[in-house]
Amino acid sequence: MNKIIPPIQLGQQGAAVANLQEALLFIVEKRRLTPNNLSLAEWQQAVSGEMAALAFGERTKRLFAAILTDLNTLSPICTCDRNGTGAGRKSYEAFYLIRL
């Protein structure tokens, strides 16, 4: 996974979108979330077409929104250290540098 470079917008295509999708699935896996009551495997299947096309479409948007909803009920998502590194860094980048 690479640094997420903003902005990433609905309808955009390319490597930055694939990186965002990978980060979103990483968050689902590591935080053990079930956004919209779907498992990681179900989300992987749901966004697989958009991932193959490197496209930020409706399914990626739904995943993004569902993760935000799930995380709103949990503890803060950024646990970066002083250098801006750590597991929370990916969460921070995924959720604060994206425009829908």
Secondary structure, DSSP 8 states (H G I E B T S, - for coil): -----S---TT-BSHHHHHHHHHHHHHHHHHT--GGG--HHHHHHHHHHHHHTTB--HHHHHHHHHHHHHHHTSS-S----TTS-SHHHHHHHHHHS---
